[in-house]
């Protein structure tokens, strides 16, 4: 009697598949680090150019916040802008490239749950955002000589910003069917919200209704809270910023998890 040969049963994981999660995370980190000159150092150069142009352009102009030098005012905004843009770019570009090249099956085939996929892509993108932010901060210091007033604000808002934009990047990467779709999100949503959030100016200088509208921009609270950690002054409410950033990050995480779970 011929014995029936059955395929091996899938491996059962209890809790998180830590080995798979670590592998996916390291894969994503090594992906952007392999081209570090493009993904890490190029944004730093861009930020330094912004610093040079704006500081020279507004030399002698009234200070956005009394008693705070313009270079010290704009530097935290530029650092946060680099964190936001790079966290979003890492997650979205990784997913759209994998779909376009047909290598997404290499990620979907292993026994990785929706939560593990979300954590792997999200944490790797947040890592890139924080690394670029740190490199930008170090390179900007000789030009602005900013100090640290509230370390908790710097840490909290930088982490929340990197996680939030990483999760939005995951959603954009899953939704986009081609690079044009991803570029549309970057150019028409992420970039305008970043530039129109008080990065280069105090929003109280804006005429109405634009000043009021700016208070509904979540990126404003991320930059304002982050800047508060350096200069000790904030335009908006810190409590609002803390709560809003946490709620939006949790909401984006739940949305990305649900998208992964449904197998979009």
Secondary structure, 3 states (H helix, E strand, C coil): CCCCCCCCCCCCCCCCCHHHHHHHHHHHHHHHHCCHHHHHHHHHHHHHHHHHHHHHHCCCCCCCCCCCCHHHHHHHHHHHHHHHHHHHHHHHHHHHHHHHHCCCHHHHCCCCCHHHHHHHHHHHHHHHHHHHHHHHHHHHHHHHCCCCCCHHHHHHHHHHHHHHHHHHHHHHHHHCCCHHHHHHHHHHHHHHHHHCCCCCCCHHHCCCCHHHHHCCCHHHHHHHHHHHHHHCCCCCCHHHHHHHHHHHHHHHHHHHHHHHHHCC
